[in-house]
Amino acid sequence: MLVFLCRSSWLTIIGVLLVGSISGLSSAALVALINSTLSNNTLDAKLLPWLFGGLSIVVLSSGFLSHYLLNRLSAKIVCDLRIQISRLILAAPYPYLQKLGKSALLANLTEDITAIANASQLLPVVCINFAVVAGCMAYLSWLSWHLALVLAGVIVFGVLSSSLFREWPKKAVLKAREEYDVLGSGFRALTEGVRELKLHRRRSDAFMAQSLAASAEAYRRYSFRGAVAYLLVNQWAQLLYYLVIGVILYVFPVWQAIDQDVIRGYALVFLFMMSPLTILTNSLPVFGRANVSLQKVRQLGDQLKRQIEQSDRSSKPVLCVTFFGLSLQGVTHSFHREKENRNFTLGPIDLDFKPGELVFLVGGNGSGKTTLAMLLVGLYMPEQGGICWNGDVVNEGNRDDYLQNFSVIFSDFYLFDELYGVDNENNHALIDDYLQRLHLHHKVRVDNGRFSSVNLSQGQRKRLALLVAYLEDRPFYVFDEWAADQDPEFKHLFYTELLPALRARGKTVLVISHDDRYFYLADRCVKLEEGQIVAVDRPVAAQII
């Protein structure tokens, strides 16, 4: 953890350690001064209040400065980590992100980075208390080096014996962190599938018993095991501290003649040291969790970087220029269907698209329509064959530029509450017109590029997503079952007015749909069955495929 912080800003860390050491040594000097005063030492009585006041100011000011420096550094490190991981997520291939899963990604951005932040903020406390212990040991050595040797031996023994048990809590913390990913997946299933669970009591009970409750219990068990392990380590250290006080008070005076002022000084100083020593031992769980979280964040970062580095960025970019042709040539894509426990292969697919064309993609559930759309827009790369945009082959090097040519509304779309990346300043009239046409003007307005509300029904949210797609003004539009959640009125508006309007503007539109009564509006209907194109028709009015 300290190495990680030093790599981020070694000058700040050195400053923190230096200032923290000053604070800790000043605290030890303050205790020594108090002990000397209680022992009626020969120090000048007039000087004592000034020394006490000066040391108190040094302790407080250096402690504040140490916390301030590291809190500022830790806040910056956490911010940079979150931004770095977020940028890597955006740059990584979409299939790899699907493989990692949303829960794991979210846990890295929240749980892990929070644990790192907590440990970094604790570092000044550790530094100050370590300096306190060091200063107190120096003062105790001045009082009696015999007792100081015994005390140092006990502390070293306590540290070494505690380190022997460190792997046990570390393993438990690591297992708890891994279980947290599973628990996060269960929470996501609970929040997104709450309607389905409420409608099926047996499903709800089985989900709780077999998934969520089991995962929560495993996380509790591993977390508790780690906490108990650290507690035992801390209690072992506490036992040693009390043994030392007992030896100082009752054993040493019998074994060797020692001045009572030295005994009192040792007892007083060591009682003061117990708090810093306890803080040091109690910090072990925080740093243990932080090291596990740092390992997880680094692992995620390395995995994402490897995926990004596999792309050849030197290839010719496919920019969002005037569109005159898109073709899929022998494209295939395979994946495993968990529910059916079999491999599914889409293709080979040969398709061409041109500007100002309205194409319907039809077929039964599981025929590969959404997978074909993902290949078309570049979120999936074909295993065989190729995709050409304006005659240029799309590859890993230019795929990101290729993606910028599409506006897509997925069936499981996400609606942002702000018009990111869209010129809304010069489109107020257009936005108002679309809100009127989509019958959303009485529920939503756009203020400074932000929607006044996205707390709408699914159909209304899809209409708002359609507004965003229009404002993006891309050459190619893809709608995946957009009309599935719409009333008949808006279905009719979508198919008979909005889609033809896009085609009239020269846009290419691909619509995944089961609404066969509107197929006649398409220039072509492409039908898929089991991943194969079985028909490409130019429908006539009211034709049913």
C-alpha positions as CSV (number, residue, x, y, z in Angstrom):
1,M,0.0,0.0,0.0
2,L,2.8,2.4,0.9
3,V,4.7,1.5,-2.3
4,F,1.5,2.3,-4.3
5,L,1.2,5.7,-2.6
6,C,4.9,6.5,-3.1
7,R,4.6,5.8,-6.8
8,S,1.8,8.3,-7.0
9,S,3.6,11.1,-5.3
10,W,6.8,10.2,-3.4
11,L,7.5,13.8,-2.4
12,T,4.1,14.1,-0.6
13,I,4.6,10.8,1.1
14,I,8.1,11.8,2.4
15,G,6.5,15.0,3.6
16,V,3.7,13.1,5.4
17,L,6.2,10.7,7.0
18,L,8.5,13.6,8.1
19,V,5.7,15.7,9.6
20,G,4.0,12.6,11.1
21,S,7.3,11.7,12.8
22,I,7.7,15.2,14.2
23,S,4.2,15.0,15.6
24,G,4.8,11.6,17.1
25,L,8.2,12.5,18.6
26,S,6.7,15.7,20.0
27,S,4.0,13.6,21.6
28,A,6.6,11.4,23.2
29,A,8.5,14.5,24.4
30,L,5.3,15.8,25.9
31,V,4.8,12.6,27.9
32,A,8.4,12.8,29.0
33,L,7.9,16.4,30.1
34,I,4.8,15.4,32.1
35,N,6.6,12.6,33.7
36,S,9.5,14.9,34.7
37,T,7.1,17.4,36.2
38,L,5.3,14.7,38.2
39,S,8.7,13.4,39.4
40,N,9.7,16.9,40.7
41,N,12.6,17.0,38.3
42,T,15.1,19.8,38.5
43,L,13.9,21.6,35.4
44,D,13.2,25.3,35.7
45,A,9.6,25.7,36.9
46,K,9.2,28.9,34.8
47,L,10.3,27.1,31.7
48,L,7.9,24.1,32.0
49,P,4.7,25.9,30.9
50,W,6.4,27.3,27.8
51,L,7.8,23.8,26.9
52,F,4.4,22.3,27.5
53,G,2.7,24.9,25.4
54,G,5.2,24.7,22.6
55,L,5.2,20.9,22.4
56,S,1.4,21.0,22.4
57,I,1.3,23.4,19.4
58,V,3.9,21.3,17.5
59,V,1.9,18.1,18.1
60,L,-1.4,19.6,17.0
61,S,0.0,21.6,14.0
62,S,2.2,18.8,12.6
63,G,-0.6,16.2,13.1
64,F,-3.0,18.5,11.2
65,L,-0.5,19.1,8.4
66,S,0.2,15.3,8.1
67,H,-3.5,14.5,7.8
68,Y,-4.1,17.4,5.4
69,L,-1.3,16.3,3.0
70,L,-2.2,12.7,2.8
71,N,-6.0,13.3,2.7
72,R,-5.4,15.5,-0.3
73,L,-3.2,12.9,-1.9
74,S,-5.5,10.0,-1.2
75,A,-8.5,12.0,-2.6
76,K,-6.6,12.7,-5.8
77,I,-5.4,9.0,-6.1
78,V,-9.0,7.7,-5.6
79,C,-10.3,10.1,-8.2
80,D,-7.5,9.3,-10.7
81,L,-8.1,5.5,-10.1
82,R,-11.8,5.8,-10.8
83,I,-11.3,7.9,-13.9
84,Q,-8.5,5.5,-15.1
85,I,-10.6,2.4,-14.7
86,S,-13.6,4.1,-16.3
87,R,-11.6,5.1,-19.3
88,L,-10.2,1.6,-19.6
89,I,-13.8,0.2,-19.5
90,L,-14.9,2.5,-22.2
91,A,-11.9,1.5,-24.4
92,A,-12.1,-2.2,-23.8
93,P,-13.9,-4.6,-26.3
94,Y,-17.5,-5.0,-25.4
95,P,-17.5,-8.8,-25.5
96,Y,-14.8,-8.8,-22.8
97,L,-16.8,-6.5,-20.6
98,Q,-19.7,-8.8,-21.0
99,K,-17.5,-11.7,-19.8
100,L,-16.3,-9.7,-16.7
101,G,-19.9,-8.8,-15.8
102,K,-21.4,-5.6,-14.5
103,S,-21.2,-6.6,-10.8
104,A,-17.5,-7.2,-10.9
105,L,-16.9,-3.9,-12.7
106,L,-19.1,-2.0,-10.2
107,A,-17.4,-3.6,-7.2
108,N,-14.0,-2.4,-8.5
109,L,-15.2,1.1,-8.9
110,T,-16.9,1.3,-5.5
111,E,-15.9,-1.3,-2.9
112,D,-12.3,-1.7,-3.9
113,I,-11.4,1.9,-4.4
114,T,-13.2,2.9,-1.2
115,A,-11.1,0.3,0.7
116,I,-7.9,1.8,-0.8
117,A,-9.1,5.3,0.2
118,N,-9.8,4.3,3.8
119,A,-6.3,2.8,4.1
120,S,-4.6,5.8,2.6
121,Q,-6.4,8.1,5.0
122,L,-5.3,6.0,7.9
123,L,-1.6,6.2,7.0
124,P,-1.0,9.6,8.8
125,V,-2.4,8.0,12.0
126,V,-0.1,5.0,11.6
127,C,2.9,7.2,11.0
128,I,2.2,9.5,13.9
129,N,1.6,6.6,16.3
130,F,4.6,4.8,15.1
131,A,6.7,7.9,15.8
132,V,5.1,8.1,19.3
133,V,6.1,4.6,20.0
134,A,9.7,5.3,18.8
135,G,9.9,8.4,20.8
136,C,8.6,6.8,23.9
137,M,11.1,3.9,23.5
138,A,13.9,6.4,23.2
139,Y,12.8,8.1,26.4
140,L,12.4,4.8,28.2
141,S,15.9,3.8,27.1
142,W,17.1,7.0,28.7
143,L,15.3,6.1,32.0
144,S,16.6,2.5,32.0
145,W,18.2,0.7,29.1
146,H,17.7,-2.7,30.9
147,L,14.0,-2.3,31.0
148,A,14.0,-0.8,27.4
149,L,15.8,-4.0,26.1
150,V,13.1,-6.2,27.7
151,L,10.3,-4.0,26.4
152,A,11.8,-3.9,22.9
153,G,12.2,-7.7,22.9
154,V,8.5,-8.1,23.9
155,I,7.4,-5.7,21.1
156,V,9.5,-7.4,18.5
157,F,8.2,-10.8,19.7
158,G,4.6,-9.5,19.5
159,V,5.1,-8.2,16.0
160,L,6.7,-11.4,14.7
161,S,4.2,-13.7,16.4
162,S,1.3,-11.6,15.0
163,S,2.8,-11.8,11.5
164,L,2.7,-15.6,11.7
165,F,-1.1,-15.4,11.9
166,R,-1.5,-12.7,9.2
167,E,-2.2,-15.2,6.3
168,W,-5.3,-16.6,8.0
169,P,-7.2,-13.3,8.1
170,K,-5.8,-12.4,4.6
171,K,-7.2,-15.5,3.1
172,A,-10.6,-14.9,4.7
173,V,-10.6,-11.3,3.5
174,L,-9.8,-12.4,-0.1
175,K,-12.6,-14.9,-0.1
176,A,-15.0,-12.3,1.3
177,R,-14.0,-9.9,-1.5
178,E,-14.6,-12.6,-4.1
179,E,-18.0,-13.4,-2.6
180,Y,-18.8,-9.7,-2.7
181,D,-18.9,-10.0,-6.5
182,V,-21.4,-12.8,-6.3
183,L,-23.5,-10.9,-3.8
184,G,-23.5,-7.8,-6.0
185,S,-24.8,-10.0,-8.9
186,G,-27.6,-11.2,-6.6
187,F,-28.5,-7.6,-5.6
188,R,-28.6,-6.7,-9.3
189,A,-30.9,-9.6,-10.0
190,L,-33.1,-8.6,-7.1
191,T,-33.5,-5.0,-8.2
192,E,-33.9,-5.7,-11.9
193,G,-36.1,-8.7,-11.5
194,V,-38.3,-7.7,-8.6
195,R,-41.5,-7.8,-10.6
196,E,-40.9,-11.3,-11.8
197,L,-40.0,-12.4,-8.2
198,K,-43.2,-10.8,-6.8
199,L,-45.3,-12.7,-9.3
200,H,-43.9,-16.1,-8.5
201,R,-43.6,-17.0,-4.8
202,R,-41.7,-20.2,-5.3
203,R,-39.3,-18.5,-7.6
204,S,-38.8,-15.7,-5.1
205,D,-38.2,-18.2,-2.2
206,A,-35.8,-20.3,-4.3
207,F,-33.9,-17.2,-5.4
208,M,-33.5,-16.0,-1.8
209,A,-32.5,-19.4,-0.5
210,Q,-30.3,-20.6,-3.3
211,S,-28.7,-17.3,-4.5
212,L,-29.0,-14.2,-2.4
213,A,-29.3,-15.6,1.1
214,A,-26.6,-18.1,0.4
215,S,-24.2,-15.5,-1.0
216,A,-24.9,-13.1,1.8
217,E,-24.3,-15.9,4.4
218,A,-21.0,-16.8,2.7
219,Y,-19.9,-13.1,2.6
220,R,-20.8,-12.8,6.3
221,R,-19.0,-16.0,7.2
222,Y,-15.7,-15.0,5.5
223,S,-15.9,-11.4,6.7
224,F,-16.6,-12.5,10.3
225,R,-13.8,-15.1,10.0
226,G,-11.3,-12.4,8.9
227,A,-12.5,-10.0,11.6
228,V,-12.2,-12.6,14.3
229,A,-8.7,-13.5,13.1
230,Y,-7.6,-9.9,13.3
231,L,-9.3,-9.6,16.7
232,L,-7.3,-12.5,18.0
233,V,-4.1,-10.9,16.7
234,N,-5.0,-7.7,18.5
235,Q,-5.9,-9.4,21.7
236,W,-2.6,-11.3,21.6
237,A,-0.8,-7.9,21.4
238,Q,-3.0,-6.5,24.2
239,L,-2.0,-9.5,26.4
240,L,1.6,-8.8,25.8
241,Y,1.2,-5.2,26.8
242,Y,-0.4,-6.1,30.1
243,L,2.3,-8.7,30.7
244,V,4.9,-6.0,30.2
245,I,3.2,-3.7,32.7
246,G,3.0,-6.6,35.2
247,V,6.7,-7.4,34.8
248,I,7.7,-3.7,35.2
249,L,5.6,-3.3,38.4
250,Y,6.1,-6.6,40.1
251,V,8.9,-8.7,38.7
252,F,11.7,-6.2,37.9
253,P,11.7,-4.6,41.4
254,V,12.3,-8.1,42.9
255,W,14.9,-9.1,40.4
256,Q,16.9,-5.9,40.4
257,A,16.8,-2.8,42.5
258,I,15.3,0.0,40.4
259,D,14.4,3.5,41.4
260,Q,10.7,4.0,42.1
261,D,10.7,7.1,39.9
262,V,11.9,4.9,37.0
263,I,9.1,2.4,37.7
264,R,6.5,5.2,37.8
265,G,7.9,6.7,34.6
266,Y,7.9,3.3,32.8
267,A,4.3,2.6,33.9
268,L,3.1,6.1,32.9
269,V,4.8,6.1,29.5
270,F,3.9,2.5,28.7
271,L,0.2,3.2,29.5
272,F,0.4,6.1,27.1
273,M,2.1,3.9,24.5
274,M,-0.7,1.3,24.7
275,S,-3.1,3.5,22.8
276,P,-0.6,4.0,19.8
277,L,0.3,0.4,19.9
278,T,-3.4,-0.6,19.8
279,I,-4.0,1.7,16.9
280,L,-1.1,0.2,15.0
281,T,-2.4,-3.4,15.5
282,N,-6.0,-2.3,14.8
283,S,-4.9,-0.8,11.5
284,L,-3.9,-4.3,10.2
285,P,-7.4,-5.3,9.0
286,V,-7.8,-2.0,7.1
287,F,-4.5,-2.4,5.3
288,G,-5.2,-6.1,4.7
289,R,-8.5,-5.3,3.0
290,A,-6.8,-2.4,1.1
291,N,-4.1,-4.7,-0.2
292,V,-6.7,-7.2,-1.4
293,S,-8.7,-4.4,-3.1
294,L,-5.6,-2.9,-4.7
295,Q,-4.7,-6.3,-6.1
296,K,-8.2,-6.6,-7.6
297,V,-8.1,-3.1,-9.1
298,R,-4.6,-3.7,-10.6
299,Q,-5.7,-7.1,-11.9
300,L,-8.7,-5.5,-13.6
301,G,-6.6,-2.6,-15.0
302,D,-4.0,-5.1,-16.4
303,Q,-6.7,-7.2,-18.0
304,L,-8.3,-4.2,-19.7
305,K,-5.0,-2.9,-20.8
306,R,-4.1,-6.2,-22.4
307,Q,-7.4,-6.3,-24.3
308,I,-6.8,-2.7,-25.5
309,E,-3.2,-3.3,-26.5
310,Q,-4.3,-6.1,-28.8
311,S,-5.9,-3.5,-31.1
312,D,-3.8,-2.2,-34.0
313,R,-4.3,1.5,-33.7
314,S,-2.2,2.2,-36.7
315,S,-4.9,1.1,-39.2
316,K,-6.7,3.6,-41.4
317,P,-9.6,5.1,-39.4
318,V,-13.2,4.8,-40.6
319,L,-14.5,8.3,-39.8
320,C,-18.1,9.4,-39.7
321,V,-18.0,10.8,-43.3
322,T,-20.7,10.7,-46.0
323,F,-22.1,7.2,-46.1
324,F,-22.5,5.4,-49.4
325,G,-22.3,1.7,-48.5
326,L,-22.0,-0.9,-45.8
327,S,-21.5,-4.6,-46.5
328,L,-21.2,-7.8,-44.5
329,Q,-19.3,-10.5,-46.3
330,G,-19.4,-14.0,-45.0
331,V,-19.7,-12.8,-41.4
332,T,-20.0,-15.5,-38.7
333,H,-20.2,-15.3,-34.9
334,S,-20.5,-18.2,-32.4
335,F,-21.4,-18.3,-28.7
336,H,-22.7,-20.7,-26.1
337,R,-26.4,-20.6,-25.1
338,E,-26.5,-21.4,-21.4
339,K,-30.3,-22.1,-21.3
340,E,-30.1,-24.5,-24.2
341,N,-26.6,-25.8,-23.3
342,R,-25.5,-25.7,-26.9
343,N,-23.3,-23.6,-29.3
344,F,-25.1,-21.2,-31.6
345,T,-23.5,-19.9,-34.8
346,L,-24.8,-16.9,-36.8
347,G,-23.9,-16.9,-40.4
348,P,-22.2,-16.8,-42.8
349,I,-24.1,-13.6,-43.4
350,D,-23.9,-11.6,-46.7
351,L,-25.8,-8.3,-46.6
352,D,-25.4,-4.9,-48.2
353,F,-26.9,-1.6,-47.0
354,K,-27.1,1.7,-48.8
355,P,-28.2,5.3,-47.8
356,G,-31.9,6.1,-47.6
357,E,-33.0,2.4,-47.1
358,L,-35.4,1.0,-44.6
359,V,-34.7,-2.6,-43.7
360,F,-36.7,-4.9,-41.4
361,L,-34.9,-7.7,-39.7
362,V,-37.4,-10.4,-38.8
363,G,-37.5,-13.9,-37.4
364,G,-38.4,-15.9,-34.3
365,N,-36.9,-15.5,-30.8
366,G,-33.4,-16.9,-30.7
367,S,-32.9,-16.7,-34.5
368,G,-29.9,-14.3,-34.0
369,K,-31.4,-10.9,-34.8
370,T,-29.8,-9.0,-31.9
371,T,-26.5,-10.8,-32.4
372,L,-26.5,-9.7,-36.1
373,A,-27.3,-6.1,-35.0
374,M,-24.3,-6.2,-32.6
375,L,-22.0,-7.4,-35.4
376,L,-23.4,-4.8,-37.7
377,V,-22.7,-1.8,-35.4
378,G,-19.3,-3.1,-34.4
379,L,-19.8,-4.1,-30.7
380,Y,-19.0,-7.7,-31.8
381,M,-16.3,-8.5,-34.3
382,P,-16.9,-11.4,-36.7
383,E,-14.9,-14.6,-36.3
384,Q,-14.9,-15.1,-40.0
385,G,-15.6,-12.8,-42.9
386,G,-15.5,-9.0,-42.8
387,I,-17.4,-5.8,-42.7
388,C,-16.7,-2.9,-45.1
389,W,-17.8,0.7,-44.5
390,N,-17.6,2.8,-47.7
391,G,-15.3,0.2,-49.1
392,D,-12.9,0.2,-46.1
393,V,-12.5,-3.0,-44.1
394,V,-13.4,-2.6,-40.4
395,N,-10.8,-4.0,-38.0
396,E,-9.6,-3.6,-34.5
397,G,-7.7,-0.5,-35.4
398,N,-10.6,1.5,-36.8
399,R,-13.5,-0.1,-35.0
400,D,-13.9,2.7,-32.5
401,D,-14.3,5.2,-35.4
402,Y,-16.7,2.8,-37.1
403,L,-18.9,2.7,-34.0
404,Q,-19.5,6.4,-34.2
405,N,-21.6,6.0,-37.4
406,F,-24.6,4.4,-35.6
407,S,-27.4,5.4,-33.4
408,V,-28.9,2.4,-31.7
409,I,-31.8,1.8,-29.3
410,F,-31.3,-1.6,-27.8
411,S,-34.2,-3.6,-26.4
412,D,-32.5,-3.3,-22.9
413,F,-31.4,0.3,-23.6
414,Y,-30.1,2.7,-20.9
415,L,-31.4,6.3,-20.9
416,F,-29.0,8.9,-19.6
417,D,-30.6,11.9,-17.8
418,E,-28.5,14.4,-19.8
419,L,-27.9,15.0,-23.5
420,Y,-24.2,14.1,-23.4
421,G,-22.3,14.8,-26.6
422,V,-25.3,16.3,-28.3
423,D,-25.6,19.9,-29.5
424,N,-28.7,20.9,-27.7
425,E,-28.0,24.6,-27.7
426,N,-28.8,25.0,-31.3
427,N,-31.7,22.5,-31.4
428,H,-34.2,23.9,-29.0
429,A,-36.9,24.2,-31.7
430,L,-36.2,20.6,-32.9
431,I,-36.3,19.3,-29.3
432,D,-39.6,21.0,-28.6
433,D,-41.1,19.7,-31.9
434,Y,-40.0,16.1,-31.2
435,L,-41.4,16.3,-27.6
436,Q,-44.7,17.4,-29.0
437,R,-44.8,14.7,-31.6
438,L,-43.9,12.0,-29.1
439,H,-46.5,13.3,-26.6
440,L,-43.8,13.9,-24.0
441,H,-44.0,17.7,-23.7
442,H,-46.4,17.6,-20.7
443,K,-44.0,15.3,-18.8
444,V,-40.4,16.3,-19.8
445,R,-38.6,19.4,-20.7
446,V,-34.9,20.0,-21.5
447,D,-33.1,22.5,-19.3
448,N,-29.4,23.2,-20.0
449,G,-29.1,19.8,-21.8
450,R,-30.7,17.8,-19.0
451,F,-34.0,16.1,-18.9
452,S,-36.3,17.4,-16.2
453,S,-37.3,13.8,-15.4
454,V,-36.6,10.3,-16.6
455,N,-38.9,8.7,-14.1
456,L,-41.3,7.5,-16.8
457,S,-42.9,4.4,-18.1
458,Q,-40.9,2.1,-20.3
459,G,-42.7,3.2,-23.4
460,Q,-42.2,6.9,-22.6
461,R,-38.5,6.2,-21.8
462,K,-38.1,4.6,-25.2
463,R,-39.7,7.6,-26.9
464,L,-37.2,9.8,-25.1
465,A,-34.4,7.6,-26.2
466,L,-35.8,8.0,-29.8
467,L,-35.5,11.8,-29.3
468,V,-31.8,11.4,-28.3
469,A,-31.2,9.2,-31.4
470,Y,-32.7,11.8,-33.7
471,L,-30.4,14.5,-32.2
472,E,-27.3,12.4,-32.7
473,D,-27.9,12.6,-36.4
474,R,-25.9,9.5,-37.4
475,P,-26.0,8.0,-40.9
476,F,-27.2,4.6,-39.7
477,Y,-30.0,3.8,-37.2
478,V,-30.8,0.5,-35.6
479,F,-34.0,-0.1,-33.5
480,D,-34.2,-3.4,-31.6
481,E,-37.9,-4.0,-30.9
482,W,-38.5,-0.3,-30.2
483,A,-42.3,-0.6,-30.7
484,A,-42.7,-3.5,-28.3
485,D,-43.6,-1.3,-25.3
486,Q,-45.7,1.3,-27.2
487,D,-49.4,1.8,-27.5
488,P,-51.0,1.2,-30.9
489,E,-51.1,5.0,-31.5
490,F,-47.3,5.4,-31.1
491,K,-46.6,2.1,-33.0
492,H,-48.5,3.6,-35.9
493,L,-46.7,6.9,-35.6
494,F,-43.3,5.2,-35.4
495,Y,-43.7,2.9,-38.4
496,T,-45.7,5.3,-40.7
497,E,-44.2,8.7,-39.9
498,L,-40.9,8.6,-38.0
499,L,-39.2,5.8,-39.9
500,P,-40.1,7.2,-43.3
501,A,-38.9,10.6,-42.2
502,L,-35.5,9.2,-41.3
503,R,-35.4,7.4,-44.7
504,A,-36.3,10.7,-46.5
505,R,-33.3,12.4,-44.8
506,G,-31.0,9.8,-46.4
507,K,-30.6,7.7,-43.2
508,T,-30.2,4.0,-43.4
509,V,-32.5,2.3,-40.9
510,L,-32.5,-1.3,-39.6
511,V,-35.6,-2.3,-37.6
512,I,-35.8,-5.5,-35.6
513,S,-39.5,-6.2,-35.3
514,H,-42.3,-8.7,-35.1
515,D,-45.0,-6.2,-36.2
516,D,-45.8,-8.0,-39.5
517,R,-48.6,-5.6,-40.3
518,Y,-46.0,-2.9,-41.0
519,F,-43.6,-5.0,-43.0
520,Y,-44.9,-3.5,-46.3
521,L,-43.3,-0.2,-45.4
522,A,-39.8,-1.6,-45.7
523,D,-37.6,-1.6,-48.7
524,R,-36.5,-5.1,-47.7
525,C,-37.4,-7.7,-45.1
526,V,-34.5,-9.9,-44.1
527,K,-35.7,-13.1,-42.3
528,L,-33.4,-15.1,-40.0
529,E,-33.9,-18.7,-38.8
530,E,-31.3,-20.4,-36.6
531,G,-28.7,-17.9,-37.5
532,Q,-29.2,-18.2,-41.3
533,I,-30.8,-15.7,-43.7
534,V,-33.7,-17.7,-45.3
535,A,-35.4,-14.8,-47.2
536,V,-34.7,-11.3,-48.4
537,D,-37.9,-9.9,-49.8
538,R,-39.2,-6.6,-51.1
539,P,-42.6,-6.7,-49.4
540,V,-45.8,-5.4,-50.9
541,A,-48.7,-3.8,-49.0
542,A,-49.8,-5.9,-46.0
543,Q,-47.5,-8.7,-46.9
544,I,-46.8,-11.2,-44.1
545,I,-43.5,-12.9,-43.8
